[in-house]
Amino acid sequence: MSSQIKTNILQGELYINGEWVSAPDQSFFESLNPATGELVGTCAAATKEQVDEAVAKANAAFSRWKNTPLPERAAYLNKAALLFETRKEELARVMTMEMGKVLPESLGEVGVVIATAQYMAGEGRRLFGETVAAGFPNRDVRMVREPLGVTACITPWNFPVALASYKIFSALIAGNTIVWKPASEVALSAKIFVEVLDEAGFPAGTVNLITGSGRTVGQTLAEHPDVKIISFTGSTEVGQKLAEMSSKTLKRISLELGGKNAVIVLKDADLDKAADGIVKSAFTTTGQRCTAASRLIVERPVKELLLQKIADLTKSMKIGSGLEEGSRIGPLVNEEQLHTVEKYVNTAIEEGGKIVTGGHRVKELGGFYYEPTIIDCVKPNDTIAQEEIFGPVLAIIEAGSYEEAIEVNNGTIYGLSTSIYTESLHYANRAAKEAVSGLVYINNGTSNAEMGVAFGGMKMSGNGHREVSHHVFDVMTEWKSIYTNY
């Protein structure tokens, strides 16, 4: 219940070496509710010196944590999973208040955090090495995974705690220590997350929370010689800058970046299923997902019928505060994002696009609301078909065949998620091979990842690393080869 939300307790301090701290002259920034504009709370804006201190404490804690037995590390994660369950509603409501997604989505996100803690705890018995047949007598050869050290986790606002759990829990079970910089829009949600880890008893210095600007915190972490891994989710532009800055110290860097995801619908598809999957993929989280469907590539014979079904479903979605029962579309995260969406819609119209439904901000609600918007008559090379919008906008592109559709799908700089609806095994299997995407969904929307399945993109959607599954340990560990002559 809202009475349980004590944002005054969550405001203010940084978490360094197991303590909540702030300087006498600490600067603070505000967290505002995008549905109302009301103040949710304030959080500390870390200085470079405080970032350096957090890294130093994490580095000092590393040798002890890496030598903690894996099953013991797992026990901390299992305890955290239980504690997240007790604070599930509180954390979900604060997330909704900070970034606007509807409450059922926020509750589901905390469920992902719990599942991730349990999954990574299970990896405490599965971080296997390898043995290799030696080429000489009286010799054993084995390879083991070793943690690297301080891991900087830099996370976005659209999934405030789920994406953090992917990075933080995998790094911890591998034996690394953490300095976490969350997006400023969701700093209070990050506070609750770290309070749970503190209550779970993680040793001092193992987890550190540093809130503040990307210019100060992010750049310091990227250039710091004692940070050995950067795990980042966010825009392609910021990811490129982080890669440049971190290259001087040869950091391991994992980048999960933008997308321009498409749903392909062939003329033999179940159109009702396709329409439902498209609308959910395009407009859940108000379109603010890296895997959101922002393009519909549809074969010409079924375009009009499918478009009508999509428009009808879209018009039935209730727009309102994420805390209001029945709301399915919440506000955009801030005013800047609202202006970005407006700019792209106006550009689409200028380039020949036609509004099917939506196309306006919802002024009567206050806050940063924008109608879920469908734009027809979009050409494959139009701005709205090429650039990531991160808002509730779906572009409709006609195709004359499967071959044309897959060419349009692959014709962007991104390669995160592709969906195809078809009853044909032939085209389903071709799409699975021919889509240049890290994720391919057949008869499902573009945004439906499962625990234990590698998550990440190709081309400008990432740099080849993966999260969510055991493949994340290719980032979080390095191999050591051991030769024993006896």
N, C-alpha and C positions, 0 to 999 in steps of 0.2 A: 504494500500500500504506500501511497505517497508520503504518509507520515513517517515511514521508515527511512526516507531519503534525507540524509543529514549532510547536505552539501557543504555546510559551514565547516564540518570536520574535515572534508576532503580538500578544502581550498588551501592554497598557499605553498606548501613545502615540497622540496625535492626529497628523494629517497636515496641516500648514499651510505654504503657500509652498514646497512641494517638500521638506519635511523632516519627520521624525517627531519630535515634541516632547512634553514634559510639564513641568509645574511641579514644584518641589521638594516642595510640599505637596499634590500632585495627589490627588484622591479617585478610587477605582476601584470598579467594580461587577463582579459575577461573571456568567459565562455558564455555565449548567448544562445537562447533557444530559437532556432530558425522558424518555428511555428508561430512564435509570439513576439520575438525580439527581447524577451525578458532575460535578466541576468540569472544564469544558473550558478555561477561561482567564479572564483578567480584562482589562478595558478601562478607559480613562480616562473619567471623568465630567467633561465640559467645564464650565468656568465661563462666566459671561456675558462676561467679559473675553476669554476665548479664542475665543468665538463672534465677538465684535466684531473680533478680530484676523484671524480667517479671512476674514470679509467684507471687511475692509480690504485684505488681500492679493489676494483675488479681484478686487476693484474696481480695484486698481492694475494687475493683469495684463490687464484687459479691453481696454484700448486697443490693446495689442500683439496680443492674440489675435484681435480682430475684424478687424485689418488683415492677418492672416496669410491668404494666398490659400486659397480653399476646397479646392483639390486637395491642398494641403500639410496642411491640417487632416485631410483624409481619409486621408493617408498614416499619421498617428499612429493612427487607428482600425484601419487594415489591419494595422499592426504589432501592436496590442493583440490583435486577433483571433488572430494566430499565437501570441502568448504565452499567451493563455487556453487554447489547445489543449494546451500543454505542462504546464499546471497544472490541467487539467480534473479529474483524479481527486482530487487533493489538495483542491481547492475543494469538490467535490461531497461528499467525506467530512466535511469540516468543517461544511458546511451540514446534513448529516444528523445530526451530533453536536449541533449547536446547536438545531435546531428539530424534528427527528424524522422528516421525510419519508423514504420508503424511497430507498435509494441509486440505483436506476434513474431515479427522478424527479429526483433532484439532478443526476445526469449529464446528463439531458435538459435541465435548466434551464441548465447551463453551455453546452450546445449552442445554446440560445436566445440567450445572451449573445454568442456568437461570430457567429451569424447576424445579430444586431442591429448589431454593429460593422460587419460587411460591408455590410449594407443601408444604414446611415447613411453609411458611407464613399462609397457609390454616389451618395448625395444631394449629395456634394461637386461633382458635375458637373450637378446638376439643380435647384439652388435658383433657379429661373427667376424673372425679373421679367416685366413686361408693357410693351408699347408701345401707345399709344392714338392714334387719329387726332385731330390737333389741329384746333381750330375756327377757327384763324387762319392766314394764310400765313406762311411762313418760321418755323415753330415745330415743334419735336419735343417730344413728351410721353412720358415713361416712368415706370414705377413699379418700385421695387426693394425687396427685403426687407432690413431692418436688424436686427441683434441688439439686445437691450435692455440687457444687463449681467449682473450677478450673479444666478444662478439657484439658489434653494434647493430641493434635491431631498429630500423627506421620504418614506421608504419603509417598508413593513411587513415583518413577519417571515415571512409565508407563502411569498413568492418573494423571497428575500434579495438575489439579484443580477439576475434577469431584469427585474424591474420597475425596478431601478436603471439597468440598461442602456438601457431604453426612454427614460428621462428624461435621463440623463447624456449619452448619445451624441448624441441629437437636439439637446440644448442646445449641446454642443461644436461640432458640425458647423455649427450656425447662427452660431457666433461668440461665444456667451455663455461665461462662466466659472462654476464650480460650487462651492457649499458643500453637502456631502451629510451629512444626518443619517439614518442607518439605525436601524431598531428595535434596542433594546438586546439583545434575545434573540439577534441574529445579527450582533453587532458584529465578531466574529472573521472571519466570512465577508466582511464589508465590508473588513476589513484586507487580505485576500488580493486582493480586487478592485482596491483602490487600489495595492497593490504592483505589480500588472501594469501599471496605467496609468503608474506611476512608471518602471518599466523600459522602457515604450514611449517615454518621453522627453517627455511633455507638459510644456511650460514651467512653471516655478515659479509657483504662484498660480493656475494654470488649473483645477486640481482640488484641493479641500480636503475632508478627512474630519473631521467633528466628532461624536463619540459622547457619549451622555449622555441626560438626561431630556427628555421633551417639554416639561415646564414651563419648564426653563431654556433648552434649545437651540431647541426648536420655537417657543416664544413670542418669543424674541429675534429669530429669523429673520423671523417674521411681522410684527414691528413695526419692523424695521430699515429706515431710509430708503434705504440703499444696496442693499438686495435688491429687484430689479425684477420677478422672477418667482418664484412658488412652484408647484412641481409636487408634488402630494401624492396618495398612495394610502393609504387606510385607512378607518376607520369614518365614517359619515355625521355622527355627533355631533362628532368631532374636526374634520372638514372644515368644518362650520358655524362652529366657533370660529375656525379659521384664517381663514376668509373675513371674519369680523367684525373680527379683529385687523388683517388686512392691508388692509382697506378704507380705513383712515385715510391710508395712503400710496399709494393707487390702484395697488397692485401688480396685475400680470397673475397670475391664479391658476387653475390647472388642478386639478380635483378628480375623482379616480376613487374612488368610494365603495362602499357596500354593495349587496347584492342579495338578493332573495327569489325565486330563479329557479325556473321550473317546466318540467317536461316534460309536454306534452299527448299522450296516446295515444288515437287514435280506434279504433273497432271494426274498421276495415279494415286496421289496421297489421300489419306483420311483427313479431309479438310477441317472437320470439327476438332480432331486431336491437334492438328497443326495450329489452328487458330488459338486454342487454349495455350499451347506451349509458347507460341510467339508472343502473346500478350503478357504472359508471366515473365518471359525472358526480357522483354523490352522495358517493362514498366515496374517490376519489383524493385524496391529500394529507390524508386523514382528514377530508374535508369542509371543510377550511380554505382554501377558495378563494372569492373574491368571485363567481365564476361557477358555483359548485357547485349542483347540482340539489337543492333542499331540499323541493320539492313535486312530487308526481306527480298530475296531473289526468287521470283515465282514464274513458273511456266505460263505462257500467255493464255492458253485455253481455260485455266481455272482462276485467273487473276481476279476478275470482278467478283465472283462468288466468295473467294477467300477474303478479299478486301472488305466485303460487307460483313462477314462473320467477325473479322477482327475489329472493325469499327463498332459493331454492336457490343462486343465484350468490353471494349475500351470505354465506351460511354457509360457503361454500368458501374464503373469503378468509382467508389466514393473517395473524394479528395478531402483531407482534413488533418487535424493534428494526429500525430502518431499515438497519442494517449487516448483518443476518442475511439470508442468501440465501433467496429465496422469500417474504420478508415483503411483504405488500401493504398492510397497515394499520399505520402507525406510531403513536406516542403523540401526544396533543395537546401543544401547545407548552409549556404550563405548568399548574400546579395551578389557577390562576384559571380557565383555559379549561375544565378538567375540571369544576369546580364549575358553570360556566355551562351546560354541556351537561346535567349532572345536573338542574339546576333546570328547564330547558326540558322535559326528558322527564317529570319529575314533574308539571309544570303540564299537559302534554298529557294525562296519565292522569286528572288531576283534572277536566279539561274533557270527558272522555268518550272519549279516544283509547284504542286497544287495541294492545298490543305484539305485533307479528308475529314479530320476531326481535330479539335484542340487548336493550338497555335497562339494561345494568349496566357498571360499571367492571371492568377485568380486574385484580384485585388480585394474583393470583399472579405476574404479570410484574414487579411493582414499577413505578415510573415512572407516567406519566399516561395510561394506556391506557383507552379506552372502546370497547365493542363497536359495530360498525356496526349502526344501529338503524332498524327500519321500524315506523312507527306508522299503523295503519289507523283508519277511522272519524273522520277529522279533518274538521271543518267549515271552510268558507272563511274565517270570521272568528275562528277559534280563535287563541290566542296563537302557537302553533307554526306556523300558516299565514301569519302576518303579520310576525313579527319575525325578523331575521337571527340565526342560532344560531352559525354558523361551527364546525360540528362534524359528526360522521358520523350525521346524523339525517335521515330521509326521511319526510315526511308524505304519506299517501295520501288523496286527495279524489276522490269520485265525481262524475261529471257525466252529465247525461241527453242531452247533445247537444254538437256543436261550439260552438254559440252560448253555451251555459252554460259550457263549458270556457274559452273565450277571455275571457268576463266574469270568471271566477274568476282567471285568469292576470293580468288587468290590475287586479285589485282589491287591490293593495297600494301602499304609498308608493314602492316601488322599480320600476325598469325597466331592468335590465341585460341579462339573457339569457333567451330563451325558445326552447324546442325543441318541435317537433311531429313525431310519427310518424304517417304516413298514406300510403296508396297513391293518394289522390285529388289530382289537380292542382288541382281546385276549392278544396278546403280548405287545401292547402299554400299556394296563392297568397293566399287570404284571410288566413291566419295571418301571412304575410309582411307584409301591409298593416295588419292589425288589431292585432297584438301591439304594445303600447306598451313596446318594448325597443330598446336600442341594438344588440343582437345578436339575430338570429333564425336558428335552425338547423332545417333540414328533413331528417328522417330521420337525425339525428345528435344527440349529447348537447349539453348546454349549455356545455361548456367545451372548446373546440377552436379557439382563435384561430390565425390564420396571419399570417406576416410580410407587411407591406405593406397589410394590411386594417385600416381604422380601428377602434379599440377604445375603447369607452366606453359609458356608460349614460344613460338619460333619467330624468326625475322626480328623486327623491332619491338616485339612483345616481350622480349627477355633475352638473356645471354646464355641460355641452354641449361641452366640449373632447374631443379624441380623441388617442390615442397609437398607437404601433406603425407607422403609415404616414406618408406625407408630410404628412398633415393636422395632425400635431403642430406644424408650423411656423407654424400660426395662433396658437399659444401662444408659441413660442420666438422669433418675429420680429414686427416691426411694419412697416407699409408706409410708404415715403417716396415722394412724387410729385415729379418733377423736370421743370420746364418750361425749355426752351432756345429762346430767340429768336435766329435767325441772319440 
